[in-house]
Amino acid sequence: MAARQPCKDPVKVVTPSGKEVELVPKKVWPLSPRARKGVKMGLFQDPETGRFFRRKVPDDYPICG
């Protein structure tokens, strides 16, 4: 299995505490139900609390992590 490239580009997201910041995701993966167009999800880490959370990323963002 090939290693995935690390994520490089920041994405503007809203943290669980409600602040809008630009963060680089730790991992991005496709999420799609059967026979439907899916979305891409990203795993982010809140800079204030250190907790991880997931948010949707743009469709043109590469799969990484």
Steps between C-alpha positions, in 0.01 A plus 500: 500500500641837399554769760275802474641846454478737799236774481646844422229752415300675774119496496271754666288313758292576808637338817271336758542811718350711217809679367572513126868421434720365222643158586688229312315166533679199648319267258247530214286212373197454272166421662227380266189289544440237235394632157519867603742786461708522814686769689853527635550513874801636683637429846611819676649580841368798697800726578351616832384173658698241303184296432446347157189569290375427148375746242417491129779621270463627138452235231823602323715440810733198449466184710793504741623406844 
